[in-house]
């Protein structure tokens, strides 16, 4: 008899930062002793991840967090540290209900200028 085990999305099993640290440690640092840097450390400036590594990271983030990433979103502001990447993932996975509220507010109250 086959038994199927449902795997929870990455973000449910721990914090986004923990998931990112674990993935980067294992796949880029080849370390099982954890992520020895601060969450604000630049991946590129420290040489932790090169341009091909960024593409691998983009693919993993897209799959692990079930988000679509547009090419123009692959920037240092979004992908160059654990903190920046976690913030980007949170923005991408935020409930979609916020957008109509902002649109309605702008329409009824003007642009606020």
DRENSE-184379 format. One record per residue (C-alpha): x, y, z; residue number from 1; residue in one letter. Coordinates in pm, whole numbers, plus 50000, padded with zeros to 5 digits. Last residue first. Example, Ala and Ser with C-alpha at 12.3 -4.5 7.8 and 13.67 -1.06 7.14 Angstrom:
BEGIN
[pt [51367,49894,50714],2,'S']
[pt [51230,49550,50780],1,'A']
// end
This chain:
BEGIN
[pt [49909,56555,49699],113,'X']
[pt [49697,56280,49854],112,'X']
[pt [49628,56100,49526],111,'X']
[pt [49255,56140,49549],110,'X']
[pt [49050,56027,49847],109,'X']
[pt [48791,55803,49682],108,'X']
[pt [49005,55661,49400],107,'X']
[pt [49325,55637,49604],106,'X']
[pt [49143,55463,49889],105,'X']
[pt [48979,55216,49647],104,'X']
[pt [49316,55127,49493],103,'X']
[pt [49475,55081,49835],102,'X']
[pt [49190,54855,49946],101,'X']
[pt [49203,54663,49617],100,'X']
[pt [49577,54591,49668],99,'X']
[pt [49558,54476,50033],98,'X']
[pt [49332,54178,49955],97,'X']
[pt [49618,54000,49775],96,'X']
[pt [49747,53848,50098],95,'X']
[pt [50123,53884,50134],94,'X']
[pt [50327,53610,49964],93,'X']
[pt [50523,53839,49734],92,'X']
[pt [50585,54099,50005],91,'X']
[pt [50694,53829,50251],90,'X']
[pt [50927,53678,49991],89,'X']
[pt [51086,54020,49927],88,'X']
[pt [51135,54078,50300],87,'X']
[pt [51299,53734,50334],86,'X']
[pt [51526,53813,50039],85,'X']
[pt [51636,54144,50184],84,'X']
[pt [51706,53997,50527],83,'X']
[pt [51890,53689,50394],82,'X']
[pt [52102,53910,50174],81,'X']
[pt [52141,54015,49809],80,'X']
[pt [51811,53901,49653],79,'X']
[pt [51551,54180,49667],78,'X']
[pt [51748,54506,49669],77,'X']
[pt [52029,54333,49480],76,'X']
[pt [51784,54279,49195],75,'X']
[pt [51591,53988,49048],74,'X']
[pt [51253,54165,49042],73,'X']
[pt [51298,54274,48679],72,'X']
[pt [51315,53909,48573],71,'X']
[pt [50973,53837,48722],70,'X']
[pt [50947,53593,49011],69,'X']
[pt [50638,53379,49047],68,'X']
[pt [50582,53251,49399],67,'X']
[pt [50533,52904,49543],66,'X']
[pt [50763,52954,49841],65,'X']
[pt [50992,52658,49775],64,'X']
[pt [50955,52666,49396],63,'X']
[pt [51012,53035,49332],62,'X']
[pt [51273,53054,49606],61,'X']
[pt [51458,52756,49455],60,'X']
[pt [51458,52898,49101],59,'X']
[pt [51573,53241,49221],58,'X']
[pt [51850,53081,49431],57,'X']
[pt [51976,52888,49128],56,'X']
[pt [51977,53212,48927],55,'X']
[pt [52166,53388,49207],54,'X']
[pt [52413,53100,49214],53,'X']
[pt [52486,53157,48847],52,'X']
[pt [52565,53520,48927],51,'X']
[pt [52791,53429,49219],50,'X']
[pt [52687,53350,49577],49,'X']
[pt [52889,53373,49897],48,'X']
[pt [53142,53615,49749],47,'X']
[pt [53114,53851,50044],46,'X']
[pt [53006,54139,49819],45,'X']
[pt [52763,53913,49630],44,'X']
[pt [52580,53752,49922],43,'X']
[pt [52566,54082,50111],42,'X']
[pt [52554,54024,50487],41,'X']
[pt [52231,54159,50641],40,'X']
[pt [52123,53826,50794],39,'X']
[pt [52453,53809,50977],38,'X']
[pt [52700,53543,50868],37,'X']
[pt [52793,53195,50996],36,'X']
[pt [52503,53010,50828],35,'X']
[pt [52486,52663,50978],34,'X']
[pt [52727,52387,51072],33,'X']
[pt [52629,52159,50785],32,'X']
[pt [52830,52360,50539],31,'X']
[pt [52849,52335,50163],30,'X']
[pt [52859,52717,50156],29,'X']
[pt [52638,52740,49849],28,'X']
[pt [52388,52456,49871],27,'X']
[pt [52382,52358,50239],26,'X']
[pt [52448,52694,50398],25,'X']
[pt [52230,52876,50144],24,'X']
[pt [51937,52639,50197],23,'X']
[pt [51960,52644,50577],22,'X']
[pt [51995,53022,50594],21,'X']
[pt [51699,53071,50361],20,'X']
[pt [51475,52833,50556],19,'X']
[pt [51569,52997,50885],18,'X']
[pt [51502,53344,50741],17,'X']
[pt [51161,53236,50615],16,'X']
[pt [51071,53121,50962],15,'X']
[pt [50996,52758,51011],14,'X']
[pt [50788,52472,50870],13,'X']
[pt [50516,52697,50730],12,'X']
[pt [50746,52900,50503],11,'X']
[pt [50877,52585,50338],10,'X']
[pt [50533,52469,50223],9,'X']
[pt [50398,52167,50413],8,'X']
[pt [50473,51822,50276],7,'X']
[pt [50182,51586,50249],6,'X']
[pt [50290,51229,50299],5,'X']
[pt [50143,50974,50066],4,'X']
[pt [50136,50609,50168],3,'X']
[pt [50133,50342,49904],2,'X']
[pt [50000,50000,50000],1,'X']
// end
